[in-house]
Amino acid sequence: MAEGMQDTRTRQAGLWLTLLLSALVLLNYVDRGALGIAAPKLKDELLLSATTFGIAVSAFSWVYAPAQFAVGWLSDRFCVYRLIAAGLAVWALATFLTGFANGLAMLVVLRVMLGIGEGVAFPSASKIIARHVIAERRGLANSAVAAALAWGPALGTFAGGLILSYFGWRPIFIVFGLVTLLWIVPWLLVSRPQWRAYVHGSGKNVPVRRLLRNRTVWAMGIGHFCNTYGFYFLLAWLPLFLVKVRGLSIIEMTAMTTVAYVVQGFGALGWGWLSDRLVKGGWDEGRVRKGLMCIYLLVTAAAILGIGFSSSPPAIFACLLLNAVFGGIGGAQAYAIAQVYAGPEAAGTWVGVMNGLGNTSGIVGPVLTGLLIENTGSYMAAFMVSAVIVGFGAIWWWAALPRVERLRLD
């Protein structure tokens, strides 16, 4: 009886924790995307070339990607709720201080610091969702986080674009950093009752080295690389491309991308609801979630090509909306699949490894994009490379992953 009541309280806590995790991811992507929003003015003021700007963008992932391994390990062994609060405090400070950057070196240091702080988000969120959310609601819970993943850039682009237009690029980082720090207050209030029960993690720990010998987590890491490559490409370079190459004003760029991200957020919730309905109706969970990943990546590849080769604002906007409708799938289904494979005991470590491998795209992609732009004098090669990598991911997710079911990791 007491155990049943404990399970009920744990599931009820899951609703509020999921909502706050969604807010966490929203702020994560507001702050992560701020550099791309500020780029039209920041790049000129700090005298950055396309390559050095690409280095500044990629600096975030120099630490963010490898930190995922450590954060996943920590979230399965220590109090994940405290870990999240500490990480947010670090990245809020990094965002705030970026408003005072005076050159490439300081910008790189602060982007590295941002990567350290933001590294807590996804392994820790997956650990909490796997612990508190039942399978039939897993898609919607992860889709709430995926919606925030889209609404973060939407809010960041809208607010940041207005600040950029009227006040310059520095206030973007100062305002965003201070707002992010406020999230800690409700998190401490809601998560505090969970601290005592999980101070020492789950008690059933899977070493990172054992997961690194598992072929499935490597397959997911490669698939996630394709997933994140296209996302980072658009997040970092789209505002610059629309303003500098297609001649849109900052306000036009802000409006267009904001609407697309808002649509993506609602799309994420819709796809999450649909996937859960299909699973509850008896469809195989793995085939549903893998199939949705393939559809998402194929559409994203087509949309990236469309954006790159379209010259009129209506055509670009149509491609952005096409990408937005399907874009919310990637941020939800990948993590839902990982939670099935790993189970609640190892979800943090599994997602840490998957994210660590997958987010190397954030190291390689921005620098490669900058080099392609400088050497060709055009963005077209960068758009084509991005589309090819994303399109390959559609094949990989379906062909390389084994049946999606709980794995024996012990």
N, C-alpha and C positions, 0 to 999 in steps of 0.2 A: 504493500500500500504506500509506504513512505517513498519507495523507489519510483512508483508511478507518479506521485505528486511532484517529485523532483524533476522527472522528465517533462511534465506539463509546464512547470515553471521555467525550465530550460527552453522549451519551444516558444513560450510566450515572450521570454526575453529576446528570442531570436528575431521577432518582428522589429522591436525597437533598435536592436543592434544592427540589423540589416539596413534600416532607414538611416542610421547614423553612419554606417559604412558607406552608403551611397553618397551621403554628403561629403565624407572623407575623400572619396574618389573624385567627386565633382571639384573639390578644392585642389586635389592633386593635379588635375588636368587644366584647371584655371592657371595654376602657377607654372606647370610644365610648359604650357603653350605660350606663356607671356613673351618669351624671347622672339618667337615667330611674329607675334602681333606688333611688337616694338621694332621689328627689323627695318621697316621702311625709313625710320629716322635714326635708330640706334646704329645701324650699319654705316651710315655716312658720318655721323658724329664721331664714332670711335675709329674711323678710317679702316674698316674691315673689308677685305676682298671677299669674293664668293667662297674661296677656299678657307680663309681664316674664320669667316662666319660659320662655315660648315664644321670647322674644328670646335668652335664655341658650342654649337648645338650638340655635337657628338660627345663633348666632355661630360655631359650629364650621364651618359651611358657607360663611360669608362669605369665608374664605380657602381652605378645602378645595376648593371647586368651581373657582375660577379658578386655583388652584395646580396643578390637574391638567394644564393646558396646558403649564406650565413643566416639570413633572416628566416628562411624556411626552417632551418635547423632550430633556431631560437624559438620560433613560434610553436613548435611541437614539444618544447622542453621547459619553457618558462611561461610566465603570465603574459599571454598574448595581448591582453587588454592594456597593460602598462606599456608594452613594447610599442603599440600603435601610438599612444600619447607621446612617448619620447621621440619617435620618428617625426611626427608632425611638428613638434616644437623646433627640431633641427631644420626642417625644410621651410618653415615659415620664416625663420631668421635668415636663411639663405636668400629667399625671395625678397625680403625687405632690404637686405644689404645690396642686392643687385641694382637697386635704384641709385646707388652711389658709385657704381663701377666706373673706372677711369681709363680702361684699356683692356686689351685681349687677356692679359695675364690674370687680372682680377676677375674678369668675367669667367674665365675657365675655372678658377678656384671656387667661385661661388656656384657654378654649374655642377662641379664635383660634389660640393656640400649638399646641393639640392638632391642629387642622385642618391646620396647616402640616406637622407631623411625620407625621401619618397619610396625608397626600397621596401619599407615596411608594409605598404598598402596591400598588395595583392596576395602574397603568401599568408599574411595574417587574416585578411578578409575571407579567403578560402577556408582557412582553419576554422573560423567562427561559423561560417555558413554550413560547412560539413558537419559541425558539432550540433548546431541548433535547428537546421532545416531538414525536413523529410524529403525523400526522393521525388515525390509527386509535386513538390513546390520548388524544387531545386532550380528549374529553368527560370521561373519568375524571380526568385531571389537573386540569381546571378544577372538576370536581365535588369533588375533595379540598379545594380551596380553598373551594368553596361550602359543604361540610360544616363546615369550620372557621368560616365566616361564621355558621352556625347554632349551632355548639357554643360559640362565643365568648359570645353572649348567654346560652346555657344555663349555662355555667360562671359567667359574671358574675352572672346572676340568682340562681343557687344560693348562691354564695359571698357575693355582695354582700347578698342578702336575709338570710342568717344574721348577717353582720357588722352590718347595719342593725338587726336585731331585738335583738341583745345588746349592741352597743357603740356604736351611732349611725352617722351617715353619714360623718363625717370619716375614720375608719380605712379605709373602702372604698377611697378614692383613694390613701391612703398605701401600703396593701398592694399594690394593683393596680400602681401605678407601679414599686415595687421589683421585683416579680415580672417585669414586662415587660422591665426592663433586663437581666435574666439571659439573655435570648434571644440577645443579641449574641455570647456566648461560643461556642456551637456554630456559629452562622452564620459567624463569622470562620474557624473551623477547616475547615468544609466548602467555603466559597466561595473561599478564598484561592487555590487552584490555578487558578481561572478569571480572576483579576485581570489577569495579564499578557497573556492572549490578547485581552481585551476592554476594555483601559484606554480606548481611544479609540472605543468603540462599534463599530458594524457597518461603518462606512466608506461606507455607501450611505444617505444621510440624506434624508428628505423634510421640507421646511420646513412648519412649522405653518400658515403662511398658505396653502400649497397645499392642505393637507387641509381648511382652512376653506372653500375653494371647492368642495369635493366634496359633492354632495347626499346621498350615502349616509351619510357620517359625521354629517351633520345629522339625517337620518332616524333613525339609531341613537341619537343624543343625545336626541331627543324621546321615542322609545320607552323609553329608559333613565330618563328623567324619570318616566314612568308606573310603571316598575318600582320605582324607589327611593322614590317618594312613599308608597306603601302600607307599605313596609318601615320607613321612618323614622317614619311615623305610629304604628305599633304599637310600635316600639322605644322611642320617647320618651314616649308617652302611655298605653300599656296598663297599666303598673304603677299609675299614678295613678288611672286609670279603675276598675280592679278594686278598689282599696283604698278610694277616696273615694266612688265612686258605687255600686258593687255590694256594698260592705260586707265584702269578704274581708279576712281578717287578712293581715299581711305574710307569715307562713309559708305560708298557703294560696295567696296570689298567687305566691310564690316556687316552690312545688311545681308548680303548674299550668303556669306559663310555662316552667319548666326542662324538664319532660317534653316539652312541645311543641317546644322548640328541639332537644332530643336526637333526637326523631323526625325533625325536619326535616333534621338532619345525615345520618342514615342514608338518608333519602329522596333526598338529593342524590347520594350515592354510587350508589344504585340507578338513578336516572334517568341518571346519567353512564355507568354500565355499559351500560344499555339503548341509549342513543344511539350509543355506540361499536359495539355489536353490530349495530345496524341499518346504520350506515355501512359497516362491514366486510362486511356481507352484501349490499351493492350498492345500498342506498337512497341517494337524493340527500342529501348532508350538509346542504345549506342547508334543504331542506324539512323534514327531521327536526328540526333545531334551531329553526327558526322555528315549526314546529307545536307543539313542546313549550313554547315561550315563550307562545304564544296560550292553550294549555290552562292553564298556570300562572296567567296574569293573570286569566282568567275565574274560576277557582276562588278565587283570592285575593280578588277583588271580592265574590264571594258570601260568603266567610268573614268579611270585614270587616263586612258588613251583619249577618251572623248574630251576631257578637260584640256589636255595638252594640245590637241589639234583643232579645238574650236576657237574661233576668233571673235565671235559676237557674244555679248553678255548674256542674251537669252539662251544660247546654246550651252555656254559654260554653266549657267544656272541649272539647266535641265540635267546635265551630267552630274552636277553636285547633288541634286535631288535624287537621282537614280542611285547614286552611291549611298545617300543618306537612308533611303528606305530599307536597304539591306545591310547597312553598316553595323547596326546594333547587334547583329547575330554573332560577330566575331568576338566581341567583348564578353559574351555570356556563355556560349556553348563550349568554347575551349576550356573554360574553368569548370563547367559542369562535368565535362568528360573527365578532367583530371580528378575531380572529387569522387567520381565513380571508381576509377582505377585505384585510388589511394585509400579511400575510406577516411573517417574522421581522425584516426590516429596519426596518419602520415600525410594528410592533405597539405599542411604547411610546407613540409620538406619537399613534397612532389612538385607543388606549384613553384616553390623557390628554384628548384632545378630547371623546370620547364621555362620559367620566366628568365632565369639566368642565361640559358642557351638562346631563347627566342629574342631577347632584347639586345643581343649582340648586333642586331640590325640597326639599333640606335647608335652604335659605334661606327659601323661600316657605312651605313646609308648616307648620312649627312656629308661625310668627307668625299665619298664617291660621287654624290650629286654635285658638290662644289667643283670637283675636278672636271666632271663632264661638262658643266656649264662654262668653266673657264677655257677648256681646251677646244670646245666646239663653238663657243659663242652663242649657244642656244640652249633652251631648256628641253628640246624635243628628245634628245638621247636619254636624258634623265627620266622623262616620263615613260619612254619605251622600256628602259631597264626595269623600272618599278613595276610596270604592268606585267612583264614577263615573269618576274619573281613571284608576284601575287598569283598569277595564273597557274604557275607550277604548283603553288601551294594547294590549289583545289584538287589536283590529281593526288598529291602527296597525302592529304588528310584522309582520303578514301582508301587509297591503296596500301599505305604503309602502316596504318594503325591496326592492331589485332582487334578481335571482338571486345567491345567495351563492357567490362564486368570487373568486379572487385578482384584485385590481384593479391596473391599471397606474397607479401613482401618480407616476411620473417623467416 
